[in-house]
Every structure is written in C-alpha cells, then in structure tokens.
Amino acid sequence: MGSTSVWHQAAKRMPELFERARREGVDLKADVYPYTFWHSTIRVIVPDRDFFNPRKVEQALAENGGAQNIRIVNYAPEPALAGKTLAEIAAHWQVTPVEAYMRIVTATGGADGPNEQDVNVLGTSMSEDDVRWFIAHPEIMFCTDGELHGAHPRGAGSYPRILGHYVREEKLLPLALAIHKMTGLPAAQLGLADRGRIAPGYVADLVVFDPATVIDRSTVEKPVQPPLGIPAVMVSGEWVVRDGAVTGKHPGRVLHSAAYQP
C-alpha cells in the first residue's frame, strides 16, 4: 500500500536512503509488484483501527486516492455491490463516502472485525512513476504479494507483466537484470543456497518463456486469466505447466529463510 502524501517521491528520496544504508553497513533490499493498486480488507486504510472517527476516515480515504479509487471486490451483506467503488456505493445509499465506509465496517463485524473478510477492496494508492523507479532499481526484488486465485491480477500477472510490459515494451530495465531480480537476488537475500540459479546441485525450478511474446492478461475483471508466452513451468523437477497446459501437479512447498527459527 501507499499514500498520496508520498506520491512522486521515490526518485527524490530513495537514492539517498540506499546510499545511507551502504555507508552504515546495512544490506538494504525491498520488493515491489508492478501495479499501482492493492488488494486487502477495507479496514487496513485506517491503521489505528479508529473506524468510526469521521475525521480519520476522511483522511484515510484521501490518502488512498479518494473514495473513487477504492473498489469493493466482495461485500457479503449486499453481494450486488461487488465491482462498485466506495464513491458509487455512497451515492447509491445517498450518504457521504465516510458514512458509507463506517456503515460497511459496522455491517461486517464492527471495530473488532470478526467478519472483515466479508468485504475486500482494491485500492489505487501508488503512483506509476514511483512503481517504475522501484522496478528499475537493481536492489529491489520482484514479488506478487498476492495469491493465484485472488481478486487482484497480480497473482497471475506480476512476473509476465514485468517481462512483457516493463522489459520488452517500456525497456525500463534489461531482461537479464529482471530475471536476476526474480530469481538469484531473492534466493541470496533469503539464504536459499539451492535456489535461484540453473546449476548442478540446484533444485530444478524453471520457467520457459518467450521474451518476444510473454505478457500478462489478468485484469481486475478477470484476475486469474493466464499469461501468454509461458509454455512450460517446472517446480522441484516436475512439470506443473507443459505445452501451455496446467498438469495438476503441486510439488511446491513453503521455503524459509536460512535464518528462520521455527
């Protein structure tokens, strides 16, 4: 998530932050996904959970791009509202966006939020120029920050979008650097000694893609639409995608950092 209060600041403020980290011996890394909008519950935009304070709610909406940039993905009490923005819902209910927000929180469990998953939203609160700066930076890795079958297109589209849109079309960064930021860099950062490279002794996690055609096709309307240009994927030595078709195998497992202590 981001905030409109810090839009357009990456190129101005981040280089000094990375430089200071180097001077102080800090191994500073970060990750980014290639979209300006996020997916979560509607409660996350009010960090201190003071959901019924009109001033704080109004500020939260403004910092997240306004009610017109918060789109309801699902709303269990009134499913027909899915796909509408908070601004549209407020107009439908003939209340202000602040009142609509508080009404939604109340209807899904109140301040304690036991039913907060009954309302999920997509929020546009990052700026494209900042996202581009993070994508191009050699020490910032890539991620999806999502799930494959979620409501945000990032689950199915993040990596092919980087390869197709930002590498091939926009020429924002070289292909080799993009691949490194997807593989070797995060593996090294997490201390995964047998991942992130194609080499003897390494686990066979492979993605076969065509640099000339790879592109994302997932959208807000169709978030699980598969990408183009990726005919085969191997996980732990087993094909999970072959000849463009999902095989149904699930050989993957949760990986922990070498420093992780269960």
N, C-alpha and C positions, 0 to 999 in steps of 0.2 A: 504494500500500500504506500501511497504517497500523500502529499498535501499540496494544494495550490499555493500555499505560502512559500514553498521552496522550489516551485517550478523554475526551469531555465537556469538552475544554479550548478549543475554538475560540472560543466566545463570551467566555471569560475572558481569553484571551491574544492572540488575533489583532487586536482593535481597536487595542491599543497598538502592535503590530508595524506595522500600516499607518500609524498616526499618526507613529511614529518615522521611518518611511521618508519620509513627506511632509516632516517637519521637516528631514531630511537631504538633501532633493532627489532622492530615489530614486523612480523610477517603478515601484512595486511592483505586479505583477499575478500572477495564478495561474490555474489552470484546475481543473475538477472534473467528474467524471461522476456521475450520480445513482444510485449503488449503494453498498452497504456491503461488497461483496466484489470481489476482483480475480482476474485470470487470468494465470498465468505458469508457469514451471517450478518444481518443488518445491525447487530449490536456493536460490532467492532469499531464503528466510526466514532463512538463515544468512549474513549479509553478508560475513563474513571467510572463508567457504568452508571452515571447520574442521568438516566434516560428520561426523566420527567422534569428536567430543568430546561425550560424553553430556551434560555439564552445559550446554554451549552449545546443543545441540539441544533439550534440555528447556526452556531459557529461550526459545528461538526459537518453539517450539510454543505456549508460554504467552502470549507477546507477540502471537501471531497468533490468539488466541481459543481455543486448545486443539486437540487432535487431532480433536475432533468438528466443528470448523469448517474443516477442510482436506479438501476433496473431490477425489478423483482423477478427472480428466477422461479421461485415457487412460494406459495402462500397458502398453507393448509386450510385456514379458516375460510378462504374465498379463492379457490383454485383458478377461477376465471381471470383473476388479476395478473397471473403469470405473464411475463413479457412486457408489462407496462412499467413506466418509470414512476418514481415516487411523486413526481410533479403531476403526472396523468392521474394517478390514484387520488391525490389530494383534490384535484379538480372534480373527479368522479364522486368523491364523498362530500364535496363542497366545504372543504376545510383547508387550512394552511398546510404546507408541507411539514412543518414542525408538528402540528396536531396529528397529521397522518402518521408520521413516524411513531409518535407516542401511542397512538391507537394500535398500530401493528405490534409494538412491543408488548402492550397490555394483552392483546389477543393471543400472543404466543408464550404466555407464562409470566409476564410482568418482569420486574427488575432482576429476579433470580434466574430467569431464563431457562426453566427446565425443558421447555419445548422450543428452544431457539432455533433448532434445525427445521422447524416448521416454516421458516421464512429465510430464504437465501437470496443474495443480491449480487449483481455485477456492478462494480463502481469504477468510473473513469476518473482517476485522480493522479495520474502521472502524465508528464508531457513527452511528446515524441522525441524532442531534441535531447532530453536527459536520457531516455532509454537508448538512443543511438550512441551517446557517449559511453555508457556502460557496456554496450555490446561491443564496441570497438576496442575498449581498454584491454591490454594483454594480460592483466592480472585479475580480471573479473570473469568468473566462470559462468557457464550457462546452466539453467535448470528449467523445470516445468512449473514447480510449485503447485502442482495440481494432480488430479487423478485422471486416468484414461477415460473413465466413463462419467466424468463430472460434467457440470454445466458450462464450464469455461473451455474455449477452444485450445487453450494452452496444453491440455493433456495430450491431445493428438497432434497439435500443430507446432509446438515450440521449436524443435530442432529442424524439421524441414523448412520452417519459415525462416530461420536464420540462414540456412544453406541456400535456399532459393531466392528469398527476397533481399536479405541484407548482404549476402556474399555475391551472388550472381547478378542480381538486378541493380542493387544500390552500390556494389563494390565498396562497402563500408570497411571491410577487412578481408585479408587473404583467406582462401579456402583452408590452407594448412593451419593457420592460426585458429580459425573457427573450430576445426576438428580437435586441435590440442585443448581448447577451452571446454570441449565436450568430453574429453577422454583423459589424456595424460595429466592435465593440470588438476582436475578434481581428485583423481586417484592419488596423486602425490600429496595433495593437501590433506586427504583423509588417511594417508598412510596405508593405502591398499597396494601392497607390494606385487601382487599378481594380476593387476587390472590396469587398463588404460593404454596398453600397447599391444601390437601384434608381434610377438616374440616367443621363442621357446620357453616353456615353463609358465607362460601366462594363460589365464583362463580364456577360452575362445568365446569372447563376446564380440560379435562382428555385425556391422551394418553395411550391406551392399547398396549403394545408391548411385544414381546417375547425376553428376554435377550439372549437366545441361538441362535436366527436366525436373529435378526434385523441387517440390513446393508444397506448402500446406494447403489444405482445402477445408479445414474445420472453421466453422463460423459460430457466432452466438446462436443462430437459428439451428445449425447442425454441428454441434460441438464435437461429435465423435467421427465426423467424416474423415476417412483415412487419407494420407498424403499421396502424392504422385511421386514416381521416380525412386521408390524404395522397394525393389523386387524381393529382397531377402534379408532376414534378420536371424542371427544365431545368438542364443543365450546359453552360456555354460556348455558349449559344444553341441547344442541341439537346435535344429531349425524351428523357430516359432513363426516365421513368415517365410514361405518358399514359393517362388513363381508368382509373387504378388498376393498369395492367399494365406490367411492365418491357419496354422496347423492344429491349434488347440492345445499344444503342449505348454506347460508352465514350469520350466526348470529353474526359474529365477528364485533368489532368496534375499532376505534382508542382509545388507552389508553394514558393518560397524566400523568406525574409525579404529585405527590401531591403538588409540589412547582410550577407547571406550572401556569402562569398567562396569559390568552388569551388577 
